[in-house]
Amino acid sequence: MSYEPPLEERLRKSDAAVGLRNVGNTCYFNSLLQIYYSLPNFVERIFKREDKELQGKDELMTKRIQSGRKMVEELKKVFALMATGNKSYVEPSAILKAIVDDSGHQVQIGDEKDIAQFNEIFLSRISDYIRASTSPDAQN
């Protein structure tokens, strides 16, 4: 059973920044999300990305592209809640569950991670999806 603060403590205070819920050793990830949320060009590119079902040249690349697709869609939700939500924190678990490593295996949530390695995986999956969706021979 996890602790849930009283309702009045969970509501967003006017003009207050929104936090991200720690989902077990995910402070490194939450820090990255806060940084990326503070970069207007990054947020704009995420929101402008259309949701497309794409295939890669092989099964591994398809897994990586689909991971990036899911991450982008979940980032849209988290960023929107960070901007306009009424809670003092946002739950980022769905993004974490979508991330796969370079071999196509789901990244384990709760394991302590090196932030640089994690950031590389995070940005690589988003990049895989963006490249695939802008490729002239993208396969739907």
Residue pairs with C-beta under 8 A, 6 or more apart in sequence:
4 10
9 88
10 87
10 88
10 89
11 86
11 87
11 88
12 18
12 85
12 86
12 87
12 88
13 88
16 88
18 81
18 82
18 85
18 87
18 88
18 89
18 90
19 30
19 88
19 89
19 90
20 30
20 33
20 34
20 78
20 89
20 90
20 91
20 92
21 30
21 89
21 90
21 91
21 92
21 93
22 30
23 91
23 92
23 93
23 96
23 109
23 110
24 109
24 110
25 110
25 111
25 112
25 113
26 92
26 96
26 109
26 110
28 113
28 115
28 118
29 92
29 95
29 96
29 113
29 118
29 122
30 92
31 115
32 115
32 118
32 119
32 122
33 78
33 92
33 95
36 42
36 43
37 43
37 79
37 82
43 79
45 130
46 72
46 75
46 76
46 79
46 126
47 76
47 79
49 72
49 129
49 130
49 133
50 133
51 69
51 72
51 73
52 69
52 133
52 138
52 140
53 69
53 140
54 62
54 65
54 66
54 69
54 129
54 132
54 133
54 138
54 139
54 140
55 62
55 65
55 139
55 140
56 62
56 63
56 64
56 65
56 128
56 132
59 104
60 103
60 104
61 128
61 132
63 100
63 104
64 100
64 102
64 104
64 124
64 125
64 128
65 128
65 129
65 132
67 98
67 99
67 100
67 125
67 128
67 129
68 125
68 126
68 127
68 128
68 129
68 130
68 132
69 129
70 94
70 98
71 95
71 98
71 99
71 122
71 125
71 126
71 129
72 126
72 129
72 130
74 92
74 94
74 95
74 98
75 95
75 126
77 94
78 90
78 92
78 95
81 87
81 90
82 90
93 109
96 107
96 109
97 106
97 109
98 125
99 106
99 107
99 121
99 122
99 125
100 106
100 107
100 125
101 107
101 121
102 121
102 124
107 113
107 118
107 121
132 138
